[in-house]
Amino acid sequence: MEPTASLASASTIPYWLDTPDRPARLPALTGPRSTDLAVVGGGFVGLWTALLAKEADPGRRVILLEGGRIGWAASGRNGGFCESSLTHGPDNGKQHLPRENDRLIELGIENLDAIEEAVHRYGIDCDFERTGIINVATEQYQVDAMAPDHDPAGGRYWLDAEALRDHIRSPQYLGGLRETRTASIIDPAKLCWGLQRVIQDLGVEVYENSIVRSLDRDGSRILLTTDDGSVTADHVALGTNVFPSLLKRTRLHTVPVYDYALMTEPLSDAQMEAIGWKHREGLSDAANRFHYFRLTADNRILWGGWDAVYHYGKQVSWKYDQRPETFDTLARHFFETFPQLEGLGFTHKWGGAIDTCSRFFPFFTTAHGGRVAYSAGYTGLGVGASRFGGRVMLDLLSGEETELTQLEMVRKMPLPFPPEPFAWAGVTLTTKAMIRSDENGGKRGPLLKLLDAVGMGFDS
Ligand SMILES: Cc1cc2nc3c(=O)[nH]c(=O)nc-3n(C[C@H](O)[C@H](O)[C@H](O)COP(=O)(O)OP(=O)(O)OC[C@H]3O[C@@H](n4cnc5c(N)ncnc54)[C@H](O)[C@@H]3O)c2cc1C
């Protein structure tokens, strides 16, 4: 079958959201309300923030306002890799925050452990599997870069081509670095809906279809206004991701980058045997432009990544969620990687926007005398880090100095992107430089070296 034919009957709904298990729509906010804490955004950042606020103080009144449906955006349509890294990988953390990177690695593991613990404690059915991950090498320069990272004490194992065949079989793979502690795979939409159920049980008022149009000071409190209602709150936590920030001064700190994924039909036992994916780790390959892929509970393969597409003008729009040329490329790469799965069909194809910031990991700021906290910039690794982001925002709103509020990661903002047309030109040039680097044995050209030196870049 031609790769394009394998996509012929694929639904354009993100796989995880295409289920009758999706909870019923919640009413929109109407009329005026008053609360202690208002959370804006019903993705992972907002949901964890609301949950942690209630756990810390069950008597605190919390209202969550979501502009669409809970989990409809990035949180319900991602790859479902729930990783410990808070910094888009430890190497990126080391480059930006050399003094505290080791502590951030520990905090990240604690955070992932806490997610796993909460999933079990609240009985959230989200197919959580602490599988670990393998970063596979398809070129010799990647082998040379990753093999020295073998560190069994740290849970990192270099697998040569032969050893890797016990984990995954592809004629393209030369080896892989396996990390056992740092990652799990989940069904992200089920985690969102599970968190929704838990916070509602704890007394959080959740409103859907309630876009916050404005955020203003109201004496010593904050006034949030939606089309049909308003909330006056002592404190506000903003988890609005890639969407236009309610704090205008942060709007140049992220750009929307579109990332795409496919889902196959379930594999038969014979097909599973042919690829040998018996330990079920989440996988990715190691170039600048990379694929990420993982199994679902019913043995489908989610296959995403490669193209990271920025559209002129910073627009977030449903019209970018489908990109046939990227789906064709992904399907072709899939069958080149796993020729033994020839004939398998894709059931879903979708895309979504990622809130890329120039350092690739979340940033934090406060406004209105510390009554409002904002966090964004998670780039392509926010599933796990979102819970940490919620903790940080609550610490910031408490007005107290804590370990988290004192982190350089929290106190230091990334460099903003320039306005258009410079953002588009910069992103286009950087993308081309990354492609050249992949074609050139991973060597970083002058532009990438310059961006490395100033701590700035572009990624998905
Ligand atoms: C295709 C794709 C694959 C990805 N794969 C992975 C992965 O495998 N692992 C990983 O760690 N990360 C991945 N990511 C990134 C990850 O999904 C995000 O970092 C994470 O979900 C961000 O959570 P969030 O709550 O900040 O954002 P969102 O889920 O986008 O939630 C923000 C919410 O805020 C709401 N909102 C915005 N403005 C307003 C307003 N004014 N009023 C009311 N509501 C508002 C929006 O409607 C939205 O629901 C991927 C992302 C994409 C798109």
The ligand as a Gaussian input file, in Angstrom:
#p B3LYP/6-31G(d) Opt

LIG

0 1
 C        0.701000      17.462000      18.802000
 C        1.343000      17.703000      20.160000
 C        2.126000      16.692000      20.744000
 C        2.701000      16.905000      21.996000
 N        3.344000      15.853000      22.599000
 C        3.779000      15.988000      23.881000
 C        4.282000      14.867000      24.595000
 O        4.256000      13.728000      24.122000
 N        4.765000      15.075000      25.855000
 C        4.759000      16.312000      26.426000
 O        5.231000      16.444000      27.555000
 N        4.224000      17.383000      25.798000
 C        3.707000      17.246000      24.551000
 N        3.115000      18.304000      23.942000
 C        2.994000      19.577000      24.688000
 C        1.933000      19.468000      25.779000
 O        0.741000      18.960000      25.240000
 C        1.696000      20.855000      26.389000
 O        2.924000      21.375000      26.850000
 C        0.734000      20.837000      27.561000
 O       -0.433000      20.130000      27.255000
 C        0.412000      22.271000      27.946000
 O       -0.660000      22.302000      28.862000
 P       -1.426000      23.672000      29.087000
 O       -2.404000      23.480000      30.149000
 O       -0.413000      24.762000      29.259000
 O       -2.079000      24.001000      27.671000
 P       -3.454000      23.646000      26.942000
 O       -3.768000      22.220000      26.976000
 O       -3.353000      24.298000      25.594000
 O       -4.536000      24.379000      27.809000
 C       -4.694000      25.783000      27.790000
 C       -6.188000      26.029000      27.883000
 O       -6.407000      27.405000      28.148000
 C       -7.609000      27.759000      27.518000
 N       -7.598000      29.220000      27.355000
 C       -6.684000      29.965000      26.692000
 N       -6.987000      31.269000      26.792000
 C       -8.117000      31.343000      27.527000
 C       -8.932000      32.422000      27.977000
 N       -8.631000      33.700000      27.689000
 N      -10.032000      32.129000      28.704000
 C      -10.357000      30.845000      29.023000
 N       -9.618000      29.798000      28.626000
 C       -8.511000      30.040000      27.891000
 C       -7.594000      27.018000      26.193000
 O       -8.895000      26.864000      25.665000
 C       -6.939000      25.708000      26.591000
 O       -7.873000      24.683000      26.850000
 C        2.530000      18.145000      22.673000
 C        1.748000      19.147000      22.095000
 C        1.150000      18.933000      20.858000
 C        0.284000      20.027000      20.274000

